[in-house]
Every structure is written in C-alpha cells, then in structure tokens.
Amino acid sequence: MRLVFDGRFIQRHPDGITKFSLGLIRELRKLTQLTVLVDSEFQKELIGDGVEFFATRKATSLLEPLTSLTLNRLGADVVFSPMQTTSGLLKKYKLVLTIHDLIYYRHRTPPAQFNPLIRGIWWLYHSSFWPQRLVLKSADAVVTVSKTSKRQIEAAKLTQRPIWVIPNASDLKILDQQPRNKQLLYMGSFIGYKNVETLISGMAELPDYQLVLLSKITPRRKQQLEKLIPEGASVSFAGGVSEDEYVRLLSSSFALVSASKDEGFGIPALEAIAQGTPAVLSDLEIFREVAADGALFFDPEDPHSFASQIRALEEPGVWNQIASAGKRQAGNYSWSVSAQKLLGLLKSL
C-alpha cells in the first residue's frame, strides 16, 4: 500500500491543523511506510526523517484540482488529508478527507494567513453547506476529531460516507508538579466568539489572581481589551510565548480558563489537564467531551459565573480532585492510539 499524507497544511507557526498533522505523521511513520506531500522546506524540517517527501503545488493554488492527477502518477493507493480540500478529481486512489469542526459555518471569518482571493473563496464556501457536500462526495471516508463534531456533521447531512473519529492529543512534555501560583492562563485567539471580555470582566471579583493572556495580539485589539480591565484587577498580555514557556506556565498556574462561545476541539484545555492543571471553561458540549471531570464549567455570558468557579476550586480538596481527574481524562487522548486507528481505516479501504 502506498500511503500518502497531505502535509501541505502544516504551518511554520503551529496551529490546530499543524499539530494534528505532525502528531499523526510522527506516529504513522513508526507503523508503516509513508509518503508526505509538502510545498515548503520548513515542512520537511518540522516533520523530520522517516518518511518519503514529495514536493508539489500549494494546497491553496488555483491548480489544486489537478493535484489528483499528480497523485495518480505517483501511484498513490490511499491518500489522507487533514483537511477537506485535497483534490479527488478523476482519482485512482482511495481518499480520506477531514472536517475538524463546523465552526466556520457559524463564524465565517477566513484565516488571516490567506490572500484576499482565497479569503473570499473561503467565505463563499462556508456560506452554505452544499459546497462541502459536493467536495465530500469525492471521499471514500471522512475523519473528524470529536464525537461532538461527528454528531454535528451528521445533523447537517454533509456526507453519506463513513465518519471516523480520530481525536487530537497533546504532545507537550509533562513536567513534574510545580508550586502553584495564582495565575489564570488563557491560550487562544482574540476574535469575537472567543469572548475574552467575560474573563476580563470576571477578574473584578478575583483581585488576588492574575489573568495572563498568552497569545499574540494586535495593538488595536490589545487597546480594546485594556479599556475593559476593571479597577483593581490584574490582567497581563504576554504577546506570545514559546512552547517551553507555555509548558512551564501550565505546570505552575492555578488554572487554564476560556469563556469561548464556540470551539472546534479545545486543544489548550487538553494540554492543561494533561499537566494536572484544572480548566475552568464555558459550558460547551465539546469542552465537556474533551475535559470532562478535569474542568469546571460556567455560563460564558456571566462574568460572575466564571469568578464563582475559580472560587469553587479553592474549596478544600477540590483543586486536587479536578487535577487528578483531568490527568486521567487526558490519558484517553494519544497520538499513538489515534495513528493506529487511522491506519486501520486506511488499510480497510
């Protein structure tokens, strides 16, 4: 079997798709021979040894529909794409496409890294379900990352193909338990539905804590949020952190927090509970699936509800109970297990 993994969606600065791709590639190459499509040298560097590389056009090229002809000539038997845009036109191979979530149908803001033309196509693509249904007809199977997303895909009737759940995992190193400070960490973007405003407002009731917003932020957005900081509250902007800094902060902070109104998976929540750090999260179906008993949940529209759950963690024994449950829950997510499940699907085709 010539198995081809489309690695062209790997970004220099890792996002969720990049982590998903790298996590699976690094485990799949231990199990089978693997050819990886790339369009940049940095992708080869991030992936490392142990695979065969095949360079081709960018996945965002207007000529992407012709990539299927390249894959035919390559002799691909099965092609796995961590996205849904890898071409299946006139294919002679089995094709597995991935839909991580349906969040862009609810919030149609295109990824900032795309050029204006691609951003426009992206917006139009997500303005209706029919383009997605058409694209998925070329797939022989569809992958998603959670039971929540699978249910949503089925409800939207996007495909009649089999849907497999291949979850994300955390590949951060686990540090020994550190003394805990009174920092609350937020990792994620600052676009509207992430609802960072509720976290900032809730800090009015938590003057003894510091909210640390870890991600990179534009000067304009920072100014908007700074105006919302209540008097007496401690809120800081890290402006981006390295992976080592992130792990150190996760292992020494009181909790990871998110008031997001919508999520596709919630990788930071999984990364936190894997470190034994409780999460305090908005009450979303996907957060309950991923974090389970490793988190406390609150109404994302209510800053007081957020602050109350932080105080609940202070009750005798509660922090340790949530931290232990979180580590057990994180143990259910493994790139090794996900790769074995994915390989079983690919072989079955």
N, C-alpha and C positions, 0 to 999 in steps of 0.2 A: 504494500500500500504506500503510495506516495502522498504523504500528508503535508498540506501547505497551510501555513498560518499567516494571515494577513497582518503583518506588523507595521503597516504604514500609518496607523493611527496613534502610534507611540509618539509622545511629545517630549521635547527637551526638558520642560518643567512638568513633572508628573502630575497628571490629573487622574480622575477615576478610571477612564478608559486605558490609560497608560499602565496604571497599577494592575488592572485586570489582565492586560496583555502580558506584561512581564511576569506576573505571578504564574500564569498558566504556561508560558513558554519555558520558564526555568524548571518547571516540574515535568512537562511533557517530554523535554529532551532527555530526561532520565529514563523514560519509558519506551521511547520509540524514535526512529529517525524522523527528522523534522526539517522541512524547508520553510524559511520565513521570507515573505515579501517585504522589502524595505524600499524607501526612496531617498534616504539620507544616511550619511556615515555615522552620525551620532546615534542612530537607532541600532546599528551594529555594535557600537561601543556599549550601549546600555544592556543589550541582550547578552553579549559575551560569546564565548566559544560553545561548541557542542551542537551547532545547527548549521545547515547549509543556507546561505543567503542568496536571494535572487532579487536584483535591483530592477525596478520598473517605475512607471509614472506615479505621480502623487495621487492619492485617493480622491483629492478634490479637483483633479483635472477634468476638463470637459470631455476628454477622450476616455474617461474611466469605463464607459460601456464596452470599450474594445479590450479591456484587461482580460475578459473571459477568453478571448482568442489567444492571448499570451499564455494563459493558464492551460489551455488545451494543448498548445505546442510544448509546454513544459512537461506534459504528461501527468498532470495532477489527477489523483484518484478522488481525494476528498479535500475540500477547501473549507477552513474555518475562519470566519470573520468575526472580530469582536465588535463589529458594527453591522448595520444593515445595508450598506451601500456598495459592498463588493459585487462586481458585476456577475450576473448569471446568464447573460445573453448568449444563446447558442452554445451553452456549456456542454462539455462532455464529461464532467466530473460531478460528484455529489457536493452540495453546497449547504453549509450551516451558517445562518445569519443570526446576529444577536440584537435584541432590543433590551437595553438595560432597564428602561422605565418609560413611562408616558408623560414625563414631567414637561417636555417641550410642547405638548399639546395644550397644557394648562398655562404655561408661561412661555410665550413664543418669542423669547429674546435669543437671537443666534449667538453662538460662541464668538467672543471678541477677536479670536486669532484669525478668523476667516476674512477674506477680502470682501468688498461690498457686493460683488456679484454673487458669490457663494452664500453670503448672509441673506441676500434677497431670495435666492432659491430655497434656502433652509426655511425661511419664514413661510413661504408659499407651501412648501412640502408639509409643514405642520399645521396648516390652516384647515386641513381636512384629513380624515382617515383613509380616503381612497388611494392616495399615492403610496401609502405604507402597505395597504393590502395588495396593490399591484406589484410592488417590489418583493414582497414576501412570497409571491407565487413562484418565484424562481428558486426558492429554498426547498431543500428536502427535509429540513428540520429547523426549528427555531430555538435559540437559547435565551434565557433571561436569568437575572441574578437573584431573584427572590420569589417566594410564594405570593407575596403581595402583587408584584408586577405580573406574574403569571395570571392571577385572577383578573387583573385589570385588562390584560391583553385579550383574555377570553371574553370578558364582558364587552369589549369594543369590537369583537369579532374580526380581529385583524388577520387571522390566519386559520386555515384548517389543517396546517401541518402540526406534527407533534411538537409540544413545547417542553423543553427540559430546563430545570433549574440548576444552574452551575453558579454557586454563590461566590462572592468576593471573599477575601480573607485579609488578615493583617500580616504584613511581612516585616513589621518593625521589631527590632531586637527587644527582648524583655529584660528590663533592669531589675536589680534587687530592690526590695522595698526601701524607699527613702523616707526621711522625716517629712510629714505633710505640712505645707504652709496653707494660708487662707487665700489662695488664688483660685479663681474660676476661669477656665480656659474656653475660648471659642475658636474653632478652626473651620473656616468656610468663607465663601464669598460674601459680598455686602449688597447683593441685588435685593430688590424689594421683598420677595417672598421669603427670604432668609430671616426677615423680621428681627434683626439685631436690636431694633428700637425697644422691644419688650424687655430684653436683657438689661439694656442701659437704664430704662425706667425703673426696673425692679431693684437696681442697686441702691435706690433711695432707702430701702428697708434693710440694706446689708452694708452699713458703713464700715464694718470690721473686715470686709472682704475686698479683694481687688479683682475686677473683671479685666482679663487680658485678651485682647482681640489679636490673634496671632497672624492672620493672613495679610498679604499685601493689599493696599488700599490706595485709591487715587486721592490726591489732595482735596479735590472738591467733595468727595464722599466723606472724607475724614472731617472736614469742616462742618458738614451737615450733622454728623453724629455727635461731634464735640458739643454742639449747641444744646443737645438733649441731655447731657450729663447732669444729674441732679446735684444740687449743692450738698457738699459733704460726702459725695460718692467717689469711689476710686475706680477709674476706668483708664486703661492704657492701651496704646496702639503699638504693637511690635513691628508692624510693617513687613512681616515675613520672617520666617525662621528656617534654619537648616533642619534636616532630618534628625541629626544628633541633638540639637537644641529642643526640638519638638518632643523627642522621647524623654529627655531629661525633665522637661516641664510636665509632661503627662505623669511621670512616675513620682513627682513631688508635689503635685497640686491637689486641692481638695476635691474638685470635680470638673468634668467637662460638661459644657452647657450648650444648648441650642434651643431657640424658640422658633425654628423654621416652621412655616405653614405648609410646606410640601417638600418631599425628599424622594430621591430615586432609590437610595440604599442607606446611606449614613455611615460611610467608612470611618470618619473620626470617632463616632460612638463605639464602633467595634475596636478601633485602635486603643481607645481609652480603657474599655473594660478588660481588654487583654492585658493591660498593665496593672490591673487591680484598682483602677480609678473609677469610682462611680460616675455615671452620667445622669444629668438632670435635663430631660428632653420634653419638647412639646408632645402632646398626646396624639401621635400619628400611628397608623397601622404598621407602617414599615419600621418605625423605631421600636415598636413593641415586638415585632418579629426578630429584629437584629439584636437588640439589647436585652429584651425580656426582663428577668429579675435583677439584671445588673444596672438598672436605671430606675429613677423616679420620674413621674410624668406630670405635666401641668398644662393648663389652658394657655395656648400661645397668645391669646388676646388679653391676658390678665397678668400684669407685672407682679401683683400681689401673690398670685398662684405660684409664680416662679420663685419668689423670695421664700414663700412658705415651704416649698420642697427643699430648698437649701437648708432652712432651719430644721426640717424633719431629719436631715442627715446628721444633725448634731445630737439627736437623741441617743441615749446610751445604747451601744451595740448596733445601731442602725448602719453606720458607715461601714463597719467591718462585715456585717451581714450582706450588704449590697455589693461590696467589693468582692467578697468570696463568690457570690452568685454570678457576678459578672465574669470572673475568670473561668468559671465552669461553662458559662454560656459561650464565651469566646472560643473555648475548646471545640465547639461544634463547627467552627469555620477553619478550613485548612486548604492551602493551595494544593497540597499533595492529594487530598481527597477530591477536590474539585477537578484536578487534572485527570485523575483516574476515572472519574465519572464521565468527563468529556471524551476521553479516549474510548471508553466503552460505547458512547454514542457514535463516534466517528467510525469505529470498526463495524458497528451494526449496519451502517449504510453501505 
